[in-house]
Amino acid sequence: MALKPESTAPFHSVRHALRVLEVVSHHTDGVTDAGLARETGLPPVHLAQLLRMLRREGYVEQIGDGAYVGGPALALLDSSGTGRRSAVEHQLQKSLAALRDSVGAAVYLSRYIDGEVRITQYADGPRTPKVNEWVDFRSAAHAMAIGKCLLTQLDHDGRRDHFSRHKTVRLTSRTTTNEKVLFRKLDAQPATVPVLDLQEYAVGTVCAAVPITAGRSAGSLALSLPLEHAHRLRQAAYTLNREAARVLLSLTIQGP
């Protein structure tokens, strides 16, 4: 299944974060922020933002003299096999839980694998319930923020293939069922703007999703809110977009 060329471009912040981790791992006794700036070539302001994210995620720590050393999560890079994958998935789940608390909504990580929409991980809670899957998510990509976000990353033939197997049935009065109209909307969706679902999949639920591609499969990071919290959707979607890099970092480390 081919991805649109622009959907495969990695987030610059993740590439830079991996470069920072590479430098830190080479300095077992620690490296200062000035040393990191010199070796990575990153501007101090951008480097400071990356270091805050990496400290929060446990990839780096600051020692007594202010130098940076590898944190407990960085050890995941040096492990291998199923233990490594399990540990990184645990790290990813921690990131999703933190994001859930930050946006005040259930959050979901999904990928488009073997022609199907798959929710690979999610984080919900008593105050942030996940969406009731009243229609199989694999059959409802046309109506869900998650599904539409994944479909925007496919080329025309990939979308045609998907809809040859999953028809655009009406789930609510707001569901777009006309394929031509749906394709136009997908083509017009800016890559940097969250995809929305305003009661298209389920009455009483609104959702937002952003692309988060790692490797060769399309991916998305999404959130859902009950309709009574729809007024928070714009701000929550902004936070989701802003925090996507921390989740993508874990995904990139995890590998395919």
Residue, then its C-alpha position, 0 to 999 in steps of 0.5 A: m500500500a503506497l503512502k503519499p510522499e509527503s506523509t513519509a517525511p519524519f518529524h524534524s524534532v524526532r530526528h534531532a532528538l535521536r541525534v541528541l541521544e546518540v551524542v549523549s550515549h557516546h559521553t558516559d561521563g556526561v555532556t554539557d548543553a554547550g557540548l551538545a549544541r556543538e556536536t549536534g549543530l542545533p540552535p540553543v533554543h531548539l536544543a533546550q526544548l528537546l532536552r526538556m522533552l527527553r528529560r520528561e520521557g526519561y531518556v536523559e538525566q542531568i547530573g550534579d555539574g549540569a551535564y547530561v547523561g543517559g536516563p533509564a529509558l535510554a537503556l532500551l536502545d541498547s537492549s534487543g529482542t522481545g524484552r526490548r519491544s516490551a520495554v519500549e511499548h511500556q514506555l510508549q504507554k506511559s507517554l500515552a497516559a501522560l498525553r491523556d492527562s494533558v489533554g483530558a481525553a482518551v487517546y489512541l495510537s493507530r496504524y494502517i496495517d495490511g489494508e486495515v485500520r488498527i488501534t495498536q494502543y490507547a489510554d483511557g480512564p474513568r474520567t476519559p472514557k474511550v469510544n464505544e466501538w458500536v461499529d467495527f473500526r476497520s469498517a468505519a475509516h470514512a467516518m472516524a478522525i483516526g480512519k480519515c487521518l490514515l486515509t489522507q496518508l494513502d495515495h489514490d490507489g490505496r484509498r480505492d483499494h480500501f473502499s473496494r473492501h469497506k463501503t462508506v455506509r451511513l453511521t450518523s446523519r453527519t457521515t459522508t457517504n459519497e466517495k467523490v466528496l470524501f476523496r475531495k475532503l481527504d485531498a484538501q486536508p492540510a497535513t499540519v491540521p488535525v482531522l476532525d470527526l464531529q459526530e460522524y462515527a457516533v452520536g454524542t462523540v467528537c474526535a481529532a487525529v494527527p498523522i504520526t507515521a513511523g516506518r512504512s505504515a501510515g499512523s495516527l494519534a487521536l483523541s475523543l471527547p463526549l459531546e458535552h466537552a466539544h468546546r475543548l476539542r480545538q485546544a485538545a487537538y492543538t495539544l495533541n499536535r504539539e505533543a505528537a513528537r514524544v509519542l513518535l520518538s517512542l515509536t521510532i525507537q521501537g522500530p517496525 
